[in-house]
Amino acid sequence: MTIRRAGLGRRLVDRALQEARFSGAAAVSIGIIAELRDWYRRIGFVEAETRRFDQLPFEVEFLRYDL
């Protein structure tokens, strides 16, 4: 059984954003593997910064979602 494309990731993000709103946050910021940025952009996150860390084999994309 595969759970890919079942909408679970989107539901988790929606729930996290809902909790952030309820807590009075103005925005949510995340750091992700840069290759995943397109998925988060489709949800409404915007790019803040891309960085490379010596200890990681990938770039880290920092994104922001204004509530």
mmCIF file of the N, C-alpha and C atoms, coordinates in Angstrom:
data_MODEL
# 
_entry.id   MODEL 
# 
loop_
_atom_site.group_PDB 
_atom_site.id 
_atom_site.type_symbol 
_atom_site.label_atom_id 
_atom_site.label_alt_id 
_atom_site.label_comp_id 
_atom_site.label_asym_id 
_atom_site.label_entity_id 
_atom_site.label_seq_id 
_atom_site.pdbx_PDB_ins_code 
_atom_site.Cartn_x 
_atom_site.Cartn_y 
_atom_site.Cartn_z 
_atom_site.occupancy 
_atom_site.B_iso_or_equiv 
_atom_site.pdbx_formal_charge 
_atom_site.auth_seq_id 
_atom_site.auth_comp_id 
_atom_site.auth_asym_id 
_atom_site.auth_atom_id 
_atom_site.pdbx_PDB_model_num 
ATOM 1   N N  . MET A 1 1  ? 0.838  -1.173 0.000  1.00 0.00 ? 1  MET A N  1 
ATOM 2   C CA . MET A 1 1  ? 0.000  0.000  0.000  1.00 0.00 ? 1  MET A CA 1 
ATOM 3   C C  . MET A 1 1  ? 0.889  1.244  0.000  1.00 0.00 ? 1  MET A C  1 
ATOM 4   N N  . THR A 1 2  ? 0.585  2.201  -0.829 1.00 0.00 ? 2  THR A N  1 
ATOM 5   C CA . THR A 1 2  ? 1.333  3.448  -0.875 1.00 0.00 ? 2  THR A CA 1 
ATOM 6   C C  . THR A 1 2  ? 0.469  4.588  -0.357 1.00 0.00 ? 2  THR A C  1 
ATOM 7   N N  . ILE A 1 3  ? 1.102  5.509  0.353  1.00 0.00 ? 3  ILE A N  1 
ATOM 8   C CA . ILE A 1 3  ? 0.352  6.650  0.863  1.00 0.00 ? 3  ILE A CA 1 
ATOM 9   C C  . ILE A 1 3  ? 0.764  7.942  0.164  1.00 0.00 ? 3  ILE A C  1 
ATOM 10  N N  . ARG A 1 4  ? 1.623  7.846  -0.813 1.00 0.00 ? 4  ARG A N  1 
ATOM 11  C CA . ARG A 1 4  ? 2.013  9.035  -1.569 1.00 0.00 ? 4  ARG A CA 1 
ATOM 12  C C  . ARG A 1 4  ? 0.815  9.580  -2.319 1.00 0.00 ? 4  ARG A C  1 
ATOM 13  N N  . ARG A 1 5  ? 0.751  10.868 -2.396 1.00 0.00 ? 5  ARG A N  1 
ATOM 14  C CA . ARG A 1 5  ? -0.313 11.580 -3.109 1.00 0.00 ? 5  ARG A CA 1 
ATOM 15  C C  . ARG A 1 5  ? -1.698 11.361 -2.494 1.00 0.00 ? 5  ARG A C  1 
ATOM 16  N N  . ALA A 1 6  ? -1.713 11.032 -1.206 1.00 0.00 ? 6  ALA A N  1 
ATOM 17  C CA . ALA A 1 6  ? -2.988 10.859 -0.517 1.00 0.00 ? 6  ALA A CA 1 
ATOM 18  C C  . ALA A 1 6  ? -3.424 12.139 0.195  1.00 0.00 ? 6  ALA A C  1 
ATOM 19  N N  . GLY A 1 7  ? -2.618 13.203 0.097  1.00 0.00 ? 7  GLY A N  1 
ATOM 20  C CA . GLY A 1 7  ? -2.967 14.466 0.724  1.00 0.00 ? 7  GLY A CA 1 
ATOM 21  C C  . GLY A 1 7  ? -2.582 14.588 2.187  1.00 0.00 ? 7  GLY A C  1 
ATOM 22  N N  . LEU A 1 8  ? -1.831 13.623 2.699  1.00 0.00 ? 8  LEU A N  1 
ATOM 23  C CA . LEU A 1 8  ? -1.475 13.654 4.115  1.00 0.00 ? 8  LEU A CA 1 
ATOM 24  C C  . LEU A 1 8  ? -0.536 14.812 4.444  1.00 0.00 ? 8  LEU A C  1 
ATOM 25  N N  . GLY A 1 9  ? 0.437  15.062 3.582  1.00 0.00 ? 9  GLY A N  1 
ATOM 26  C CA . GLY A 1 9  ? 1.366  16.161 3.818  1.00 0.00 ? 9  GLY A CA 1 
ATOM 27  C C  . GLY A 1 9  ? 0.647  17.490 3.860  1.00 0.00 ? 9  GLY A C  1 
ATOM 28  N N  . ARG A 1 10 ? -0.242 17.694 2.940  1.00 0.00 ? 10 ARG A N  1 
ATOM 29  C CA . ARG A 1 10 ? -1.004 18.944 2.890  1.00 0.00 ? 10 ARG A CA 1 
ATOM 30  C C  . ARG A 1 10 ? -1.864 19.102 4.137  1.00 0.00 ? 10 ARG A C  1 
ATOM 31  N N  . ARG A 1 11 ? -2.472 18.023 4.583  1.00 0.00 ? 11 ARG A N  1 
ATOM 32  C CA . ARG A 1 11 ? -3.302 18.096 5.788  1.00 0.00 ? 11 ARG A CA 1 
ATOM 33  C C  . ARG A 1 11 ? -2.460 18.420 7.018  1.00 0.00 ? 11 ARG A C  1 
ATOM 34  N N  . LEU A 1 12 ? -1.254 17.868 7.084  1.00 0.00 ? 12 LEU A N  1 
ATOM 35  C CA . LEU A 1 12 ? -0.367 18.168 8.209  1.00 0.00 ? 12 LEU A CA 1 
ATOM 36  C C  . LEU A 1 12 ? 0.043  19.640 8.211  1.00 0.00 ? 12 LEU A C  1 
ATOM 37  N N  . VAL A 1 13 ? 0.401  20.160 7.044  1.00 0.00 ? 13 VAL A N  1 
ATOM 38  C CA . VAL A 1 13 ? 0.784  21.569 6.943  1.00 0.00 ? 13 VAL A CA 1 
ATOM 39  C C  . VAL A 1 13 ? -0.408 22.450 7.280  1.00 0.00 ? 13 VAL A C  1 
ATOM 40  N N  . ASP A 1 14 ? -1.574 22.135 6.749  1.00 0.00 ? 14 ASP A N  1 
ATOM 41  C CA . ASP A 1 14 ? -2.771 22.930 7.049  1.00 0.00 ? 14 ASP A CA 1 
ATOM 42  C C  . ASP A 1 14 ? -3.040 22.965 8.550  1.00 0.00 ? 14 ASP A C  1 
ATOM 43  N N  . ARG A 1 15 ? -2.881 21.832 9.204  1.00 0.00 ? 15 ARG A N  1 
ATOM 44  C CA . ARG A 1 15 ? -3.108 21.755 10.658 1.00 0.00 ? 15 ARG A CA 1 
ATOM 45  C C  . ARG A 1 15 ? -2.078 22.600 11.411 1.00 0.00 ? 15 ARG A C  1 
ATOM 46  N N  . ALA A 1 16 ? -0.814 22.537 10.989 1.00 0.00 ? 16 ALA A N  1 
ATOM 47  C CA . ALA A 1 16 ? 0.233  23.339 11.636 1.00 0.00 ? 16 ALA A CA 1 
ATOM 48  C C  . ALA A 1 16 ? -0.048 24.829 11.467 1.00 0.00 ? 16 ALA A C  1 
ATOM 49  N N  . LEU A 1 17 ? -0.486 25.234 10.268 1.00 0.00 ? 17 LEU A N  1 
ATOM 50  C CA . LEU A 1 17 ? -0.814 26.640 10.036 1.00 0.00 ? 17 LEU A CA 1 
ATOM 51  C C  . LEU A 1 17 ? -2.016 27.064 10.877 1.00 0.00 ? 17 LEU A C  1 
ATOM 52  N N  . GLN A 1 18 ? -2.999 26.185 10.991 1.00 0.00 ? 18 GLN A N  1 
ATOM 53  C CA . GLN A 1 18 ? -4.177 26.462 11.814 1.00 0.00 ? 18 GLN A CA 1 
ATOM 54  C C  . GLN A 1 18 ? -3.772 26.671 13.278 1.00 0.00 ? 18 GLN A C  1 
ATOM 55  N N  . GLU A 1 19 ? -2.910 25.810 13.782 1.00 0.00 ? 19 GLU A N  1 
ATOM 56  C CA . GLU A 1 19 ? -2.447 25.931 15.168 1.00 0.00 ? 19 GLU A CA 1 
ATOM 57  C C  . GLU A 1 19 ? -1.648 27.220 15.360 1.00 0.00 ? 19 GLU A C  1 
ATOM 58  N N  . ALA A 1 20 ? -0.840 27.582 14.369 1.00 0.00 ? 20 ALA A N  1 
ATOM 59  C CA . ALA A 1 20 ? -0.059 28.818 14.459 1.00 0.00 ? 20 ALA A CA 1 
ATOM 60  C C  . ALA A 1 20 ? -0.982 30.028 14.513 1.00 0.00 ? 20 ALA A C  1 
ATOM 61  N N  . ARG A 1 21 ? -2.012 30.033 13.658 1.00 0.00 ? 21 ARG A N  1 
ATOM 62  C CA . ARG A 1 21 ? -3.002 31.132 13.681 1.00 0.00 ? 21 ARG A CA 1 
ATOM 63  C C  . ARG A 1 21 ? -3.684 31.219 15.047 1.00 0.00 ? 21 ARG A C  1 
ATOM 64  N N  . PHE A 1 22 ? -4.113 30.072 15.547 1.00 0.00 ? 22 PHE A N  1 
ATOM 65  C CA . PHE A 1 22 ? -4.805 30.007 16.831 1.00 0.00 ? 22 PHE A CA 1 
ATOM 66  C C  . PHE A 1 22 ? -3.915 30.521 17.961 1.00 0.00 ? 22 PHE A C  1 
ATOM 67  N N  . SER A 1 23 ? -2.624 30.290 17.833 1.00 0.00 ? 23 SER A N  1 
ATOM 68  C CA . SER A 1 23 ? -1.669 30.735 18.857 1.00 0.00 ? 23 SER A CA 1 
ATOM 69  C C  . SER A 1 23 ? -1.306 32.207 18.720 1.00 0.00 ? 23 SER A C  1 
ATOM 70  N N  . GLY A 1 24 ? -1.780 32.853 17.649 1.00 0.00 ? 24 GLY A N  1 
ATOM 71  C CA . GLY A 1 24 ? -1.516 34.266 17.465 1.00 0.00 ? 24 GLY A CA 1 
ATOM 72  C C  . GLY A 1 24 ? -0.265 34.586 16.668 1.00 0.00 ? 24 GLY A C  1 
ATOM 73  N N  . ALA A 1 25 ? 0.308  33.589 16.006 1.00 0.00 ? 25 ALA A N  1 
ATOM 74  C CA . ALA A 1 25 ? 1.515  33.819 15.203 1.00 0.00 ? 25 ALA A CA 1 
ATOM 75  C C  . ALA A 1 25 ? 1.180  34.668 13.977 1.00 0.00 ? 25 ALA A C  1 
ATOM 76  N N  . ALA A 1 26 ? 2.132  35.474 13.556 1.00 0.00 ? 26 ALA A N  1 
ATOM 77  C CA . ALA A 1 26 ? 1.959  36.299 12.360 1.00 0.00 ? 26 ALA A CA 1 
ATOM 78  C C  . ALA A 1 26 ? 2.447  35.581 11.115 1.00 0.00 ? 26 ALA A C  1 
ATOM 79  N N  . ALA A 1 27 ? 3.353  34.608 11.304 1.00 0.00 ? 27 ALA A N  1 
ATOM 80  C CA . ALA A 1 27 ? 3.929  33.882 10.171 1.00 0.00 ? 27 ALA A CA 1 
ATOM 81  C C  . ALA A 1 27 ? 4.514  32.569 10.660 1.00 0.00 ? 27 ALA A C  1 
ATOM 82  N N  . VAL A 1 28 ? 4.765  31.681 9.716  1.00 0.00 ? 28 VAL A N  1 
ATOM 83  C CA . VAL A 1 28 ? 5.437  30.410 9.981  1.00 0.00 ? 28 VAL A CA 1 
ATOM 84  C C  . VAL A 1 28 ? 6.646  30.350 9.063  1.00 0.00 ? 28 VAL A C  1 
ATOM 85  N N  . SER A 1 29 ? 7.798  30.017 9.628  1.00 0.00 ? 29 SER A N  1 
ATOM 86  C CA . SER A 1 29 ? 9.019  29.859 8.835  1.00 0.00 ? 29 SER A CA 1 
ATOM 87  C C  . SER A 1 29 ? 9.505  28.427 8.964  1.00 0.00 ? 29 SER A C  1 
ATOM 88  N N  . ILE A 1 30 ? 9.991  27.887 7.842  1.00 0.00 ? 30 ILE A N  1 
ATOM 89  C CA . ILE A 1 30 ? 10.489 26.518 7.849  1.00 0.00 ? 30 ILE A CA 1 
ATOM 90  C C  . ILE A 1 30 ? 11.807 26.451 7.083  1.00 0.00 ? 30 ILE A C  1 
ATOM 91  N N  . GLY A 1 31 ? 12.607 25.472 7.421  1.00 0.00 ? 31 GLY A N  1 
ATOM 92  C CA . GLY A 1 31 ? 13.815 25.158 6.667  1.00 0.00 ? 31 GLY A CA 1 
ATOM 93  C C  . GLY A 1 31 ? 13.656 23.747 6.122  1.00 0.00 ? 31 GLY A C  1 
ATOM 94  N N  . ILE A 1 32 ? 13.815 23.585 4.824  1.00 0.00 ? 32 ILE A N  1 
ATOM 95  C CA . ILE A 1 32 ? 13.576 22.287 4.181  1.00 0.00 ? 32 ILE A CA 1 
ATOM 96  C C  . ILE A 1 32 ? 14.711 21.958 3.219  1.00 0.00 ? 32 ILE A C  1 
ATOM 97  N N  . ILE A 1 33 ? 14.761 20.721 2.786  1.00 0.00 ? 33 ILE A N  1 
ATOM 98  C CA . ILE A 1 33 ? 15.676 20.343 1.711  1.00 0.00 ? 33 ILE A CA 1 
ATOM 99  C C  . ILE A 1 33 ? 15.228 21.110 0.476  1.00 0.00 ? 33 ILE A C  1 
ATOM 100 N N  . ALA A 1 34 ? 16.143 21.847 -0.126 1.00 0.00 ? 34 ALA A N  1 
ATOM 101 C CA . ALA A 1 34 ? 15.809 22.770 -1.217 1.00 0.00 ? 34 ALA A CA 1 
ATOM 102 C C  . ALA A 1 34 ? 15.041 22.094 -2.353 1.00 0.00 ? 34 ALA A C  1 
ATOM 103 N N  . GLU A 1 35 ? 15.281 20.833 -2.589 1.00 0.00 ? 35 GLU A N  1 
ATOM 104 C CA . GLU A 1 35 ? 14.609 20.128 -3.682 1.00 0.00 ? 35 GLU A CA 1 
ATOM 105 C C  . GLU A 1 35 ? 13.107 20.018 -3.469 1.00 0.00 ? 35 GLU A C  1 
ATOM 106 N N  . LEU A 1 36 ? 12.628 20.242 -2.258 1.00 0.00 ? 36 LEU A N  1 
ATOM 107 C CA . LEU A 1 36 ? 11.194 20.138 -1.956 1.00 0.00 ? 36 LEU A CA 1 
ATOM 108 C C  . LEU A 1 36 ? 10.470 21.473 -2.041 1.00 0.00 ? 36 LEU A C  1 
ATOM 109 N N  . ARG A 1 37 ? 11.174 22.542 -2.409 1.00 0.00 ? 37 ARG A N  1 
ATOM 110 C CA . ARG A 1 37 ? 10.606 23.894 -2.364 1.00 0.00 ? 37 ARG A CA 1 
ATOM 111 C C  . ARG A 1 37 ? 9.357  24.061 -3.214 1.00 0.00 ? 37 ARG A C  1 
ATOM 112 N N  . ASP A 1 38 ? 9.274  23.413 -4.365 1.00 0.00 ? 38 ASP A N  1 
ATOM 113 C CA . ASP A 1 38 ? 8.121  23.604 -5.247 1.00 0.00 ? 38 ASP A CA 1 
ATOM 114 C C  . ASP A 1 38 ? 6.817  23.171 -4.585 1.00 0.00 ? 38 ASP A C  1 
ATOM 115 N N  . TRP A 1 39 ? 6.861  22.089 -3.851 1.00 0.00 ? 39 TRP A N  1 
ATOM 116 C CA . TRP A 1 39 ? 5.651  21.612 -3.157 1.00 0.00 ? 39 TRP A CA 1 
ATOM 117 C C  . TRP A 1 39 ? 5.169  22.668 -2.161 1.00 0.00 ? 39 TRP A C  1 
ATOM 118 N N  . TYR A 1 40 ? 6.079  23.218 -1.386 1.00 0.00 ? 40 TYR A N  1 
ATOM 119 C CA . TYR A 1 40 ? 5.700  24.231 -0.403 1.00 0.00 ? 40 TYR A CA 1 
ATOM 120 C C  . TYR A 1 40 ? 5.272  25.530 -1.063 1.00 0.00 ? 40 TYR A C  1 
ATOM 121 N N  . ARG A 1 41 ? 5.871  25.883 -2.170 1.00 0.00 ? 41 ARG A N  1 
ATOM 122 C CA . ARG A 1 41 ? 5.455  27.092 -2.894 1.00 0.00 ? 41 ARG A CA 1 
ATOM 123 C C  . ARG A 1 41 ? 4.018  26.971 -3.391 1.00 0.00 ? 41 ARG A C  1 
ATOM 124 N N  . ARG A 1 42 ? 3.629  25.785 -3.829 1.00 0.00 ? 42 ARG A N  1 
ATOM 125 C CA . ARG A 1 42 ? 2.255  25.578 -4.287 1.00 0.00 ? 42 ARG A CA 1 
ATOM 126 C C  . ARG A 1 42 ? 1.253  25.807 -3.149 1.00 0.00 ? 42 ARG A C  1 
ATOM 127 N N  . ILE A 1 43 ? 1.669  25.548 -1.931 1.00 0.00 ? 43 ILE A N  1 
ATOM 128 C CA . ILE A 1 43 ? 0.806  25.751 -0.769 1.00 0.00 ? 43 ILE A CA 1 
ATOM 129 C C  . ILE A 1 43 ? 0.711  27.234 -0.421 1.00 0.00 ? 43 ILE A C  1 
ATOM 130 N N  . GLY A 1 44 ? 1.734  28.007 -0.768 1.00 0.00 ? 44 GLY A N  1 
ATOM 131 C CA . GLY A 1 44 ? 1.700  29.432 -0.463 1.00 0.00 ? 44 GLY A CA 1 
ATOM 132 C C  . GLY A 1 44 ? 2.915  29.961 0.281  1.00 0.00 ? 44 GLY A C  1 
ATOM 133 N N  . PHE A 1 45 ? 3.882  29.089 0.566  1.00 0.00 ? 45 PHE A N  1 
ATOM 134 C CA . PHE A 1 45 ? 5.116  29.546 1.195  1.00 0.00 ? 45 PHE A CA 1 
ATOM 135 C C  . PHE A 1 45 ? 5.930  30.324 0.169  1.00 0.00 ? 45 PHE A C  1 
ATOM 136 N N  . VAL A 1 46 ? 6.701  31.300 0.640  1.00 0.00 ? 46 VAL A N  1 
ATOM 137 C CA . VAL A 1 46 ? 7.570  32.086 -0.234 1.00 0.00 ? 46 VAL A CA 1 
ATOM 138 C C  . VAL A 1 46 ? 9.014  31.941 0.241  1.00 0.00 ? 46 VAL A C  1 
ATOM 139 N N  . GLU A 1 47 ? 9.918  32.016 -0.721 1.00 0.00 ? 47 GLU A N  1 
ATOM 140 C CA . GLU A 1 47 ? 11.335 31.835 -0.429 1.00 0.00 ? 47 GLU A CA 1 
ATOM 141 C C  . GLU A 1 47 ? 11.870 33.010 0.374  1.00 0.00 ? 47 GLU A C  1 
ATOM 142 N N  . ALA A 1 48 ? 12.625 32.695 1.426  1.00 0.00 ? 48 ALA A N  1 
ATOM 143 C CA . ALA A 1 48 ? 13.275 33.722 2.219  1.00 0.00 ? 48 ALA A CA 1 
ATOM 144 C C  . ALA A 1 48 ? 14.785 33.693 1.981  1.00 0.00 ? 48 ALA A C  1 
ATOM 145 N N  . GLU A 1 49 ? 15.350 32.489 1.916  1.00 0.00 ? 49 GLU A N  1 
ATOM 146 C CA . GLU A 1 49 ? 16.803 32.365 1.803  1.00 0.00 ? 49 GLU A CA 1 
ATOM 147 C C  . GLU A 1 49 ? 17.162 30.918 1.483  1.00 0.00 ? 49 GLU A C  1 
ATOM 148 N N  . THR A 1 50 ? 18.264 30.717 0.770  1.00 0.00 ? 50 THR A N  1 
ATOM 149 C CA . THR A 1 50 ? 18.827 29.392 0.541  1.00 0.00 ? 50 THR A CA 1 
ATOM 150 C C  . THR A 1 50 ? 20.246 29.406 1.097  1.00 0.00 ? 50 THR A C  1 
ATOM 151 N N  . ARG A 1 51 ? 20.567 28.378 1.885  1.00 0.00 ? 51 ARG A N  1 
ATOM 152 C CA . ARG A 1 51 ? 21.904 28.302 2.481  1.00 0.00 ? 51 ARG A CA 1 
ATOM 153 C C  . ARG A 1 51 ? 22.470 26.911 2.335  1.00 0.00 ? 51 ARG A C  1 
ATOM 154 N N  . ARG A 1 52 ? 23.780 26.856 2.337  1.00 0.00 ? 52 ARG A N  1 
ATOM 155 C CA . ARG A 1 52 ? 24.491 25.591 2.327  1.00 0.00 ? 52 ARG A CA 1 
ATOM 156 C C  . ARG A 1 52 ? 25.225 25.471 3.656  1.00 0.00 ? 52 ARG A C  1 
ATOM 157 N N  . PHE A 1 53 ? 25.082 24.313 4.284  1.00 0.00 ? 53 PHE A N  1 
ATOM 158 C CA . PHE A 1 53 ? 25.763 24.018 5.538  1.00 0.00 ? 53 PHE A CA 1 
ATOM 159 C C  . PHE A 1 53 ? 26.798 22.933 5.268  1.00 0.00 ? 53 PHE A C  1 
ATOM 160 N N  . ASP A 1 54 ? 28.013 23.127 5.775  1.00 0.00 ? 54 ASP A N  1 
ATOM 161 C CA . ASP A 1 54 ? 29.104 22.183 5.511  1.00 0.00 ? 54 ASP A CA 1 
ATOM 162 C C  . ASP A 1 54 ? 28.761 20.759 5.916  1.00 0.00 ? 54 ASP A C  1 
ATOM 163 N N  . GLN A 1 55 ? 27.992 20.588 6.968  1.00 0.00 ? 55 GLN A N  1 
ATOM 164 C CA . GLN A 1 55 ? 27.702 19.250 7.485  1.00 0.00 ? 55 GLN A CA 1 
ATOM 165 C C  . GLN A 1 55 ? 26.541 18.552 6.762  1.00 0.00 ? 55 GLN A C  1 
ATOM 166 N N  . LEU A 1 56 ? 25.869 19.254 5.846  1.00 0.00 ? 56 LEU A N  1 
ATOM 167 C CA . LEU A 1 56 ? 24.731 18.659 5.133  1.00 0.00 ? 56 LEU A CA 1 
ATOM 168 C C  . LEU A 1 56 ? 25.052 18.479 3.648  1.00 0.00 ? 56 LEU A C  1 
ATOM 169 N N  . PRO A 1 57 ? 24.585 17.379 3.060  1.00 0.00 ? 57 PRO A N  1 
ATOM 170 C CA . PRO A 1 57 ? 24.858 17.120 1.636  1.00 0.00 ? 57 PRO A CA 1 
ATOM 171 C C  . PRO A 1 57 ? 23.851 17.769 0.688  1.00 0.00 ? 57 PRO A C  1 
ATOM 172 N N  . PHE A 1 58 ? 23.067 18.717 1.176  1.00 0.00 ? 58 PHE A N  1 
ATOM 173 C CA . PHE A 1 58 ? 22.043 19.371 0.360  1.00 0.00 ? 58 PHE A CA 1 
ATOM 174 C C  . PHE A 1 58 ? 21.920 20.830 0.793  1.00 0.00 ? 58 PHE A C  1 
ATOM 175 N N  . GLU A 1 59 ? 21.327 21.643 -0.066 1.00 0.00 ? 59 GLU A N  1 
ATOM 176 C CA . GLU A 1 59 ? 21.028 23.029 0.290  1.00 0.00 ? 59 GLU A CA 1 
ATOM 177 C C  . GLU A 1 59 ? 19.770 23.066 1.138  1.00 0.00 ? 59 GLU A C  1 
ATOM 178 N N  . VAL A 1 60 ? 19.716 24.022 2.034  1.00 0.00 ? 60 VAL A N  1 
ATOM 179 C CA . VAL A 1 60 ? 18.536 24.217 2.876  1.00 0.00 ? 60 VAL A CA 1 
ATOM 180 C C  . VAL A 1 60 ? 17.825 25.471 2.395  1.00 0.00 ? 60 VAL A C  1 
ATOM 181 N N  . GLU A 1 61 ? 16.566 25.316 2.104  1.00 0.00 ? 61 GLU A N  1 
ATOM 182 C CA . GLU A 1 61 ? 15.708 26.433 1.665  1.00 0.00 ? 61 GLU A CA 1 
ATOM 183 C C  . GLU A 1 61 ? 14.888 26.881 2.868  1.00 0.00 ? 61 GLU A C  1 
ATOM 184 N N  . PHE A 1 62 ? 14.931 28.152 3.165  1.00 0.00 ? 62 PHE A N  1 
ATOM 185 C CA . PHE A 1 62 ? 14.107 28.714 4.226  1.00 0.00 ? 62 PHE A CA 1 
ATOM 186 C C  . PHE A 1 62 ? 12.933 29.403 3.575  1.00 0.00 ? 62 PHE A C  1 
ATOM 187 N N  . LEU A 1 63 ? 11.740 29.026 3.994  1.00 0.00 ? 63 LEU A N  1 
ATOM 188 C CA . LEU A 1 63 ? 10.510 29.543 3.428  1.00 0.00 ? 63 LEU A CA 1 
ATOM 189 C C  . LEU A 1 63 ? 9.658  30.174 4.519  1.00 0.00 ? 63 LEU A C  1 
ATOM 190 N N  . ARG A 1 64 ? 8.762  31.042 4.104  1.00 0.00 ? 64 ARG A N  1 
ATOM 191 C CA . ARG A 1 64 ? 7.890  31.734 5.055  1.00 0.00 ? 64 ARG A CA 1 
ATOM 192 C C  . ARG A 1 64 ? 6.452  31.720 4.534  1.00 0.00 ? 64 ARG A C  1 
ATOM 193 N N  . TYR A 1 65 ? 5.532  31.595 5.451  1.00 0.00 ? 65 TYR A N  1 
ATOM 194 C CA . TYR A 1 65 ? 4.100  31.657 5.152  1.00 0.00 ? 65 TYR A CA 1 
ATOM 195 C C  . TYR A 1 65 ? 3.494  32.697 6.077  1.00 0.00 ? 65 TYR A C  1 
ATOM 196 N N  . ASP A 1 66 ? 3.035  33.814 5.513  1.00 0.00 ? 66 ASP A N  1 
ATOM 197 C CA . ASP A 1 66 ? 2.398  34.857 6.320  1.00 0.00 ? 66 ASP A CA 1 
ATOM 198 C C  . ASP A 1 66 ? 0.947  34.472 6.591  1.00 0.00 ? 66 ASP A C  1 
ATOM 199 N N  . LEU A 1 67 ? 0.579  34.551 7.848  1.00 0.00 ? 67 LEU A N  1 
ATOM 200 C CA . LEU A 1 67 ? -0.776 34.149 8.247  1.00 0.00 ? 67 LEU A CA 1 
ATOM 201 C C  . LEU A 1 67 ? -1.750 35.300 8.177  1.00 0.00 ? 67 LEU A C  1 
# 
